[in-house]
Amino acid sequence: MISSFCSKRIRFTIVLLVFYSCHESFADWKETFQYHGFLSQNFVLTSENNFYGESERGSFDFAEAGFNVSLRPLSRLGLAAQLLYRRAGELEDEEVRLDYGVLEFAVLETTKVQAGLRLGRVKNPLGLYNETRDVAFTRPSIFLPQSIYFDRTRNWALSSDGGQMYGQYESSIGEFSLRVNVGVPTIDKSLEGLLFGRNQAGEFNGNLSYLGQFLYEYQSGLIRLAFTAASAHTHYYPGENDFFSNGDFWFQPYIFSAQYNGERLSITGEYALRNARMRHFGPLLPNTAFTGESYYIQGAYRLTDDVEAVARYDVYYQNVNDRYGERFEQRTGRPGSSRFAKDWTVGLRWEITPNWMARAEYHRVHGTGWLADTENPDPQKLDPDWDLFALELSFRF
Amino acid sequence: MSQRSWRDGTPVVVFVLPDSSPIHKEFCKKRLGMFAHQLRQTWDRKVFSGTGQAPELASTVEEMRVLVSKTPGAIGYLPETEVDRGVRSIRIREGAQ
């Protein structure tokens, strides 16, 4: 018999058990059907500047909901899809979208090694949080560190229409996994806002892009180390009387991630370098290339089983050769403080029940680097020193 | 831990007790070598990214025993005193989690 452990509190033996029967070994595939979902409503209040709606007056214009189904009709074949609803102030249009929809083939599956292929719309494993960034329960705070997980231009980093190859190996010193996505990024109008300052007549289309993540997990996630690299390509097709011509935008981020998950304390840090290049957009947008830098360090402490406190320092530079935007200001007349942001965050999370969670958090931010022009149309009115307070209520099933 | 079907092709159906259950916490810590909140995080990531499925919930020890004994391919855990002929307990080799 296994597991004869004793603790002071639980004086019995726990045994692992398996179903045991000689006459039936074929499960009904319908038994594998599952559905899950979540629903979050947030409140955002800022001292100056707008984030997720008219937050200077207090905004409820930030809500998320998702519903997913999954099924394994054959032992080597899986299906999964999720619909996502999101309302996000003027950051993007209110919408319902297919978040992911995948057909999975498990090519190799043993106790130590698993490998296979997912086809369809696959989520991008970018850093530690991107894949489930819209699920409040999986986030460390109401807002993810904006230096790496921009909410301003999120959609085109979310998923790829194409496929993912995956492989993982459980060794005696931990689990190694590699995932490679090949596909077309899902692009929306927010990219025009970022590159052109506003929506234009034409539109961006995604070209074939690549993403790879290597992850090492020691002791089932006690320590997690990851490296992500991606190369995303998009092409602009101008509309009638467009100010810009057929141009290419190329984006190549590298993210280093490290996390420690103790019984009470978790520490997470991520560092990213982002290379971007724009070409052939015409005289209004000369060919340019720059490198951005982002990093954060975050600590979370479980005060009780239900209450967790979190603190984070998050830094964003749009261009490492002009970190504080001085040259940008000289050249464009727009404030240099819109080219960086330093964000101190503290927050509390309360798991009211396993299905209900509430959060409160406060940010003190210097710089407006990750705020959106669509929400703050006049750059001269941006205040470089501002506070953000937010509340969240979330339900899942 | 990521294996999803037994060698004969039967899906692995994992049953767990609620997160707050002391038996669940002890099982995670002593047998899986992880904390219950880590296990929850891992499953949440899989369930909401389309890369895996969640374990089935058994709300009580009695329910766990009944569900595991009724469901083909099921796997779960129980205090030793609750084990009966409907289920079979298995030995975990050291280092092979």
Chai-1 contact restraints between the chains, C-beta under 6 A:
chainA,res_idxA,chainB,res_idxB,connection_type,confidence,min_distance_angstrom,max_distance_angstrom,comment,restraint_id
A,I2,B,R91,contact,1.0,0.0,6.0,A-B,restraint_1
A,I2,B,I92,contact,1.0,0.0,6.0,A-B,restraint_2
A,F5,B,K30,contact,1.0,0.0,6.0,A-B,restraint_3
A,I10,B,P22,contact,1.0,0.0,6.0,A-B,restraint_4
A,I10,B,E26,contact,1.0,0.0,6.0,A-B,restraint_5
A,F12,B,P79,contact,1.0,0.0,6.0,A-B,restraint_6
A,F12,B,E80,contact,1.0,0.0,6.0,A-B,restraint_7
A,F12,B,T81,contact,1.0,0.0,6.0,A-B,restraint_8
A,T13,B,E80,contact,1.0,0.0,6.0,A-B,restraint_9
A,I14,B,F27,contact,1.0,0.0,6.0,A-B,restraint_10
A,I14,B,Y77,contact,1.0,0.0,6.0,A-B,restraint_11
A,I14,B,P79,contact,1.0,0.0,6.0,A-B,restraint_12
A,V15,B,L78,contact,1.0,0.0,6.0,A-B,restraint_13
A,V15,B,E80,contact,1.0,0.0,6.0,A-B,restraint_14
A,V15,B,V83,contact,1.0,0.0,6.0,A-B,restraint_15
A,V15,B,S89,contact,1.0,0.0,6.0,A-B,restraint_16
A,L16,B,Y77,contact,1.0,0.0,6.0,A-B,restraint_17
A,L16,B,I90,contact,1.0,0.0,6.0,A-B,restraint_18
A,L17,B,V68,contact,1.0,0.0,6.0,A-B,restraint_19
A,L17,B,G76,contact,1.0,0.0,6.0,A-B,restraint_20
A,L17,B,L78,contact,1.0,0.0,6.0,A-B,restraint_21
A,L17,B,V87,contact,1.0,0.0,6.0,A-B,restraint_22
A,L17,B,S89,contact,1.0,0.0,6.0,A-B,restraint_23
A,V18,B,I75,contact,1.0,0.0,6.0,A-B,restraint_24
A,V18,B,R88,contact,1.0,0.0,6.0,A-B,restraint_25
A,V18,B,I90,contact,1.0,0.0,6.0,A-B,restraint_26
A,F19,B,V68,contact,1.0,0.0,6.0,A-B,restraint_27
A,F19,B,T71,contact,1.0,0.0,6.0,A-B,restraint_28
A,F19,B,P72,contact,1.0,0.0,6.0,A-B,restraint_29
A,F19,B,A74,contact,1.0,0.0,6.0,A-B,restraint_30
A,Y20,B,R88,contact,1.0,0.0,6.0,A-B,restraint_31
A,E24,B,P72,contact,1.0,0.0,6.0,A-B,restraint_32
A,S25,B,D8,contact,1.0,0.0,6.0,A-B,restraint_33
A,S25,B,T10,contact,1.0,0.0,6.0,A-B,restraint_34
A,A27,B,T10,contact,1.0,0.0,6.0,A-B,restraint_35
A,A27,B,P11,contact,1.0,0.0,6.0,A-B,restraint_36
A,A27,B,P72,contact,1.0,0.0,6.0,A-B,restraint_37
A,A27,B,G73,contact,1.0,0.0,6.0,A-B,restraint_38
A,T32,B,P11,contact,1.0,0.0,6.0,A-B,restraint_39
A,Q34,B,Q53,contact,1.0,0.0,6.0,A-B,restraint_40
A,H36,B,V47,contact,1.0,0.0,6.0,A-B,restraint_41
A,S70,B,Q53,contact,1.0,0.0,6.0,A-B,restraint_42
A,R72,B,P11,contact,1.0,0.0,6.0,A-B,restraint_43
A,S75,B,S5,contact,1.0,0.0,6.0,A-B,restraint_44
A,S75,B,G9,contact,1.0,0.0,6.0,A-B,restraint_45
A,A80,B,G50,contact,1.0,0.0,6.0,A-B,restraint_46
A,Y100,B,G50,contact,1.0,0.0,6.0,A-B,restraint_47
A,V102,B,G50,contact,1.0,0.0,6.0,A-B,restraint_48
A,T111,B,Q3,contact,1.0,0.0,6.0,A-B,restraint_49
A,Q114,B,S2,contact,1.0,0.0,6.0,A-B,restraint_50
A,K123,B,S49,contact,1.0,0.0,6.0,A-B,restraint_51
A,E131,B,S49,contact,1.0,0.0,6.0,A-B,restraint_52
A,T132,B,R45,contact,1.0,0.0,6.0,A-B,restraint_53
A,T132,B,F48,contact,1.0,0.0,6.0,A-B,restraint_54
A,T132,B,S49,contact,1.0,0.0,6.0,A-B,restraint_55
A,V135,B,F48,contact,1.0,0.0,6.0,A-B,restraint_56
A,T138,B,D44,contact,1.0,0.0,6.0,A-B,restraint_57
A,Q219,B,G33,contact,1.0,0.0,6.0,A-B,restraint_58
A,S220,B,G33,contact,1.0,0.0,6.0,A-B,restraint_59
A,S220,B,M34,contact,1.0,0.0,6.0,A-B,restraint_60
A,G221,B,Q38,contact,1.0,0.0,6.0,A-B,restraint_61
A,N261,B,Q38,contact,1.0,0.0,6.0,A-B,restraint_62
A,E263,B,F35,contact,1.0,0.0,6.0,A-B,restraint_63
A,P354,B,D19,contact,1.0,0.0,6.0,A-B,restraint_64
